Amino acid sequence: MLSKTLIIAIALAMVLAPVHAQTIEHDGCIVDVEIWQLPACAIEQRDGHFYVAARYLDLFDYSGPYRLAWSKLPDTFPGAGWTYFDRQGHIVVQQVATLDNGPSPIHHGIVRIQQAGKFGLAKLDGTNLVPLIYDSILEPDKNGHWEVCIGCQFTHHGDHEMLIQEGNWFWLGRSGKLLSPKPHKFGSER
């Protein structure tokens, strides 16, 4: 049984604990992390690179092994879509492919990217490991191998997009190179 003093101490700590902000407004620019999309006014360009403005960086979570946060860039922005950025606000990867209404996760320092219906893979320095040439790239298996498709298609059912499992499927290694030049049946083990 908890003592009365301990219960009071816990209650006071909960009331007096600082609350982490979810929204910051500066000169009419409002950033709300629950919206998941940055407004154009929250993006700066320095030395030819894009950054999330420093005043908004404390809103985001940089946990995880790569210590990167994510958000969506505005549709009017070059490279619009999901992005990862570091604690300094440097946008390190743009055009991250969507997975379950958010950005694709990072695996072994590599993330899926998508543009104009084509998929590729990017490193965390923003360089493309695999160009945007595939019709689909699935999340990697436990060995870090990516299943990729040429000739597969997507269909829409309401708000959901479903992959039609046709086309020619291949395995890529972590280096982005084909592990086997011959296509295999979708979902088959390497």
VEXVEX-952047 format. One record per atom (N, C-alpha, C, O, CB): x, y, z; residue in one letter. Coordinates in steps of 0.2 Angstrom, whole numbers, plus 2048, in hexadecimal, padded with zeros to 3 digits. Glycine has a CB too. Layout:
! residues N
XYZA ...
This chain:
! residues 190
8047FA800M 800800800M 804806800M 809807804M 7FB800806M 80380B7FCL 8078117FBL 805816801L 7FF816803L 8068157F5L 80A819804S 80981E809S 805824807S 806825801S 80F81F80DS 80282780BK 7FF82E809K 804833806K 802836802K 7FB83080FK 80983380AT 80E838807T 811836800T 81283B7FCT 81483880CT 8128307FFL 81482E7F8L 80F8307F3L 8118327EEL 8168277F8L 80982E7F4I 8038307F0I 8038377EEI 8028397E9I 7FD82E7F3I 80483B7F3I 8048437F3I 80A8457EEI 8098497EAI 8048467FAI 8108427F0A 8168447ECA 8158427E5A 8178467E0A 81C8407EFA 81283C7E3I 81183A7DCI 80C83F7D9I 80D8417D3I 80F8337DCI 8078417DCA 8028457D9A 80584C7D8A 80384F7D3A 7FC8467DEA 80984F7DDL 80C8557DCL 8118557D6L 81185A7D2L 8108577E2L 8158507D5A 81984F7D0A 81684F7C9A 8188527C4A 81E8487D1A 81084C7C9M 80C84B7C3M 80A8527C1M 8098547BBM 8078467C3M 8078567C6V 80585D7C4V 80A8627C3V 8098667BEV 80185F7CBV 8108617C6L 8158667C5L 81A8647BFL 81E8687BDL 8198677CBL 81985E7BCA 81E85C7B7A 81D8617B1A 8178627AFA 81C8557B5A 8228627ADP 8218677A7P 81D8637A2P 81E85D7A1P 8288697A5P 81986679EV 815863799V 819865792V 81B86A791V 80E866799V 81A85F78FH 81E860788H 819863783H 813861782H 821859786H 81B869780A 81686C77BA 815868775A 819864773A 819873779A 80F868772Q 80E86576CQ 80D86A766Q 80D868760Q 80786176DQ 80C870768T 80C875763T 81087B764T 81187D76AT 804877762T 81387E75FI 817884760I 81588975BI 814887755I 81F883760I 81388F75CE 811894757E 81789A758E 81889C75DE 80A897759E 81989C752H 81E8A1752H 81D8A574BH 81D8A3746H 82689E752H 81C8AC74CD 81A8B0747D 8158AD742D 8168AE73CD 8218B2743D 8108AA745G 80A8A8741G 80B8A173EG 80789E73AG 8098AD73BG 81189E73FC 81389773CC 811892742C 815893747C 81A89773AC 80D88E741I 80A889746I 80D882744I 80B88073FI 80388A747I 81087F749V 813878748V 80F87474EV 810876754V 81A878748V 80B86F74CD 80886B750D 80A86474FD 809861749D 80086C750D 80D860753V 810859752V 80A854751V 80B84F74EV 814857757V 804856753E 7FF851752E 7FC85174BE 7F984D749E 7F9853757E 7FE857747I 7FB857740I 80085373CI 7FE851736I 7FB85F73EI 80685273EW 80B84E73AW 80E851734W 81184E730W 809848739W 80C858732Q 80E85B72CQ 81186272EQ 80D866731Q 80985B727Q 81786372CL 81A86A72DL 81786F728L 81786D722L 82286972DL 81687572BP 81487A726P 81B87C722P 82087C725P 810880729P 81A87F71DA 820882719A 82488771DA 82A88871CA 81D885712A 82088B721C 823890725C 82888D72AC 82C89172DC 81E894729C 82888772CA 82C883731A 83288072EA 83787E731A 82887E734A 833881727I 83987F724I 83E884721I 83B88971FI 83787A71DI 844883723E 849888721E 84E88571CE 84F87F71CE 84D88B727E 851889718Q 857887713Q 85D88A715Q 85D890715Q 85588870CQ 862886717R 869889719R 86E885715R 86E87F715R 86A888720R 873888712D 87888570ED 87687F709D 87987A709D 87D882713D 870881706G 86D87C701G 86A876704G 868871700G 87387A6FDG 86987670BH 86587070EH 85F873712H 85F879714H 86A86D713H 85A86F712F 854870716F 85486E71DF 85786971FF 84E86D712F 851873721Y 851871728Y 84B87372BY 847877729Y 85787672CY 84986F731V 843872735V 846877739V 84B87673CV 84086B739V 84287D739A 84488273DA 846880745A 84287D747A 83F88873DA 84B883747A 84D88174EA 848882754A 84787E758A 853885750A 844887753R 83F888758R 83A883759R 83688275ER 83B88F757R 83987E754Y 834879754Y 837872756Y 83386D757Y 83087874DY 83D871756L 84086B757L 83F86775EL 83E86175EL 84886C757L 83D86B763D 83C868769D 835864769D 83386176ED 83C86D76FD 831866764L 82A862764L 82B85B762L 826857764L 82686675FL 83085975FF 83185275CF 83584D760F 83984F765F 834853755F 83384775FD 836841763D 83C83F75ED 83B83D759D 83183C764D 84283F761Y 84883C75EY 84A836761Y 850834761Y 84E84175EY 846832763S 84882B766S 849826761S 84882875BS 84282976BS 84B820762G 84D81B75DG 85481B75CG 85882075EG 84981D757G 856816759P 85D815758P 86181A753P 86781B754P 85F80E755P 85D81E74FY 86082374BY 85F82A74DY 86282E74AY 85D822744Y 85C82B752R 85A831755R 858836750R 85A83C750R 861834759R 85383474CL 850839747L 849839749L 84583574BL 851836740L 84683F747A 83F840748A 83C840741A 84084073CA 83D84774BA 835840740W 83284073AW 82C84573AW 82984673FW 830839738W 82A847734S 82484B733S 82384A72BS 827847727S 825852735S 81E84E729K 81C84E722K 81E855720K 81C85A723K 81584C721K 82185671AL 82285C717L 81C85E713L 81885A710L 82885C712L 81A865712P 81486770FP 814865708P 81A864704P 81486F70FP 80E864705D 80E8626FED 8118666F9D 8128646F3D 8068616FCD 81186D6FBT 8148726F6T 81C8726F6T 81F8766F3T 8118796F8T 81F86E6FBF 82686E6FCF 8298696F7F 8278646F6F 82786C703F 82F86B6F5P 8338666F1P 8358606F5P 8378616FAP 83986A6EDP 83385A6F2G 8358546F6G 82F8536FCG 831850701G 83B8556FAG 8298556FAA 8248556FFA 82384E701A 8258496FEA 81D8586FCA 82084D707G 81F84670AG 822845710G 82484A713G 821841705G 82283F713W 82683D719W 82D83F719W 83083E713W 82483671BW 83084171ET 83784371FT 83A841726T 83684172AT 83884A71DT 840840726Y 84483F72CY 84884472DY 84B847728Y 84783872DY 849847733F 84E84C735F 85184B73BF 84E848740F 84A853734F 85784E73CD 85B84D742D 85A853747D 855857746D 86284D741D 85D85374DR 85C857753R 85E85F751R 85B863754R 860855759R 86285F74CQ 863866749Q 85E869744Q 85F86E742Q 86A866746Q 859865742G 85486673EG 856865736G 852866732G 85386E73EG 85C862735H 85E86072FH 85A85B72CH 85985572FH 86685E72EH 85685C726I 852857723I 85785271FI 85A85471AI 84D85A71EI 85784C722V 85C84771FV 85A84371AV 85D841715V 85F843725V 85384171AV 85083D715V 849840713V 845841718V 850835717V 84884170DQ 84184370BQ 83E83E707Q 841839705Q 84284A706Q 83883F705Q 83483A701Q 833833704Q 83482E700Q 83683A6FAQ 83383270BV 83382C70EV 82C82970CV 82782C70DV 83482C716V 82C82270AA 82681F709A 82281E70FA 82481E714A 828818706A 81B81E70ET 81681D713T 816816715T 816812711T 80F820711T 81581571CL 81380E71EL 80F80F724L 810813729L 81A80A720L 80980D723D 80380D729D 80281472BD 803816731D 80680972FD 801819726N 800820728N 80582472BN 80482972EN 7FA82072CN 80B82172AG 81182572DG 817823728G 816820723G 813823734G 81D82672AP 823825726P 82581D727P 82581B72CP 829829727P 82881B721S 82B814722S 831814727S 834819728S 82E81271BS 83180F72BP 83780F730P 83E80E72DP 83E80C727P 83680A735P 843810731I 84A80F72EI 84C808730I 84B806736I 84E815731I 84F80572CH 8527FE72DH 8597FE72BH 85B7FF725H 84E7F9729H 85E7FD730H 8657FC72EH 86780372BH 86C802726H 8667F672AH 86580972DG 86780F72AG 864810723G 86781471FG 86E80F729G 85F80C721I 85C80D71AI 85480E71BI 85180B71FI 85E807716I 851812717V 84A813717V 847813710V 84B81570BV 84881A71BV 84181170FR 83E811709R 83C818707R 83981C70BR 83780C709R 83D81A701I 83A8206FEI 83681F6F8I 8368196F5I 8408246FCI 8318246F7Q 82D8236F1Q 82B82A6EEQ 82B82F6F1Q 8268206F4Q 82B82A6E7Q 8298306E4Q 82682D6DDQ 8288296DAQ 8308346E2Q 8218316DBA 81D82F6D5A 81B8286D4A 81C8256CFA 8218326CFA 81A8246DAG 81881D6D9G 81D8186D9G 81C8126D8G 81381C6D3G 82481B6D9K 8298166D9K 82D8166E0K 82D81C6E3K 82E8186D3K 8308116E1F 8338106E8F 83B80F6E7F 83D80D6E2F 83180A6ECF 83E8116ECG 8468106ECG 8488106F4G 8438106F8G 8498166E9G 84E8106F5L 8518106FCL 8568166FDL 85A8176F8L 8548096FDL 856819702A 85A81E704A 85E81D70AA 85C81A70FA 857825704A 86481F70AK 86881F711K 866825715K 86382A712K 87081F70FK 86982571BL 86782B71FL 86B83171EL 869836721L 868829726L 86F831719D 872838717D 86E83B711D 87084070ED 87A836715D 86983770FG 86483A70AG 866837703G 8638396FEG 86584170AG 86C834703T 86E8316FCT 86982B6FAT 8688276FFT 87582F6FCT 86882A6F4N 8648246F2N 86981E6F2N 86E81E6EEN 8618256EBN 8678196F5L 86A8126F5L 86880E6EFL 86C80B6EBL 86A80E6FBL 86180F6EEV 85E80B6E8V 85A8116E5V 8558146E8V 8598056EBV 85A8126DEP 8568176DBP 84F8156DBP 84D8106DCP 8598186D4P 84B81A6DAL 84481A6DAL 8418166D3L 83F8196CFL 8408216DAL 8428106D3I 84180C6CDI 83C8066CEI 8398036CAI 8478096CAI 83A8046D5Y 8367FF6D6Y 82F8016D7Y 82D8066D9Y 8397FB6DCY 82A7FC6D5D 8237FD6D6D 8217FC6DED 81C7FE6E0D 81F7F96D2D 8257F86E1S 8247F76E9S 82B7F56ECS 82F7F26E9S 81E7F26EAS 82B7F76F2I 8317F46F6I 82D7F36FDI 82B7F8700I 8377F96F7I 82E7ED6FFL 82B7EB706L 8307EC70BL 8367EC70AL 8287E4706L 82E7ED711E 8327ED717E 8377E7717E 8357E2715E 82E7EE71EE 83D7E8719P 8427E3719P 8407DD71EP 83D7DD723P 8497E571BP 8437D771CD 8427D1720D 8477D2726D 84B7D7727D 8437CA71CD 8487CD72AK 84C7CD730K 8537CD72FK 8577CF733K 84B7C7735K 8557CC728N 85C7CC726N 85E7D3723N 8647D4721N 85E7C6722N 8597D7723G 85A7DE71FG 85A7DD718G 85C7E2714G 8617E0721G 8567D8715H 8557D870EH 84F7DA70CH 84A7D970FH 8567D070CH 84F7DE707W 8497E2704W 8457DE6FFW 8497DC6FAW 84A7E9702W 83F7DD6FFE 83B7DA6F9E 8397DF6F5E 8357E46F7E 8367D56FCE 83B7DF6EEV 8397E46EAV 8357E26E4V 8367DC6E2V 83F7E86E7V 8317E66E1C 82D7E36DBC 82E7E86D5C 82E7EE6D6C 8267E36DDC 82E7E56CFI 82D7E96C9I 8277E66C6I 8267E06C5I 8337E86C4I 8227EA6C4G 81C7E86C1G 8167E66C5G 8117E46C3G 81D7E26BDG 8177E76CCC 8117E66D0C 80D7ED6D0C 80F7F26CEC 8137E46D8C 8077EC6D3Q 8027F26D3Q 7FF7F26D9Q 7FF7EE6DDQ 7FD7F16CDQ 7FC7F86DAF 7F87FA6E0F 7F17FB6DEF 7EF7FD6D9F 7FB8006E4F 7EC7F96E3T 7E57FA6E2T 7E37FE6E8T 7E57FD6EET 7E17F46E1T 7DD8026E8H 7DB8066EDH 7D48036F0H 7D08016EBH 7DA80D6ECH 7D38026F6H 7CD8006F9H 7CB8056FFH 7CE804704H 7CE7F86FCH 7C780A6FDG 7C680F702G 7CC813703G 7CF8156FEG 7C380C708G 7CE814709D 7D481870BD 7DA81370BD 7E081670CD 7D381B712D 7DA80D709H 7DF80870AH 7E2807703H 7DE8066FEH 7DE80270DH 7E9806702E 7EC8046FCE 7EE7FD6FDE 7F27FC702E 7F28096FAE 7ED7F96F8M 7EF7F26F9M 7F37F06F3M 7F27F26EDM 7E97ED6F9M 7F97EC6F4L 7FD7EA6EFL 7FA7E46ECL 7F87DF6EFL 8047E86F2L 7FA7E46E5I 7F97DE6E1I 7FF7DA6E0I 8047DD6DEI 7F57E06DAI 7FF7D46E3Q 8067D06E3Q 8077CD6DDQ 8087C76DCQ 8057CB6E9Q 8087D16D8E 80A7CE6D1E 8117D16D0E 8147D46D4E 8057D06CBE 8137D16CAG 8197D46C8G 81F7CF6C9G 81E7CA6CBG 81A7DB6CBG 8257D26C8N 82B7CE6CAN 82E7D16D0N 8307D76D1N 8307CF6C4N 82F7CC6D5W 8327CE6DBW 8397CC6DCW 83B7C66D9W 82E7CA6E1W 83D7D06DFF 8447CE6E0F 8467D06E7F 8427D36EBF 8497D36DBF 84C7CE6E9W 84F7D06F0W 8557D46EFW 8597D36EBW 8517C96F4W 8557D96F3L 85B7DE6F3L 85E7DD6FAL 85B7DC6FFL 8597E56F2L 8657DD6FAG 8687DD701G 8697E4704G 8667E9701G 86F7DA6FFG 86C7E5709R 86D7EB70DR 8717F0709R 8707F6709R 8707EA714R 8757EE704S 8797F2700S 8757F56FAS 8777F96F7S 87F7EE6FDS 86F7F26F9G 86A7F46F4G 86B7F06EDG 8687F26E8G 86C7FC6F2G 8707EB6EEK 8717E76E8K 86C7E16E8K 86A7DF6EDK 8787E56E8K 86B7DF6E2L 8667D96E1L 86A7D36E4L 8707D26E2L 8657D86D9L 8667CF6E8L 8697C96EAL 8697C36E5L 86D7BF6E5L 8667C76F1L 8637C46E1S 8627BF6DCS 85F7C26D6S 85A7C66D7S 85D7B96DFS 8627C16D0P 8607C56CAP 8597C26C8P 8567C56C3P 8657C56C5P 8577BC6CAK 8517B96C8K 84B7BA6CCK 84C7BB6D2K 8527B16C8K 8467BC6C9P 8407BD6CDP 83E7B76D1P 83F7B26CFP 83A7C06C9P 83A7B96D7H 8377B36DBH 8307B56DCH 82D7BA6DAH 83B7B36E2H 82C7B06DFK 8257B16E1K 8257B56E7K 8297B56EBK 8227AA6E2K 8207BA6E7F 81F7BE6ECF 81F7BB6F3F 81B7B66F3F 8187C26EBF 8227BD6F8G 8227BB6FEG 8267B56FFG 8267B2705G 81B7B9700G 82A7B26FAS 82E7AC6FBS 8347AE6FFS 8377B46FES 8307A96F5S 8377A9703E 83D7AB707E 8437AA702E 8437A76FDE 83E7A670CE 8487AE704R 84E7AF700R 8527A9701R 8577A86FER 8527B5701R 
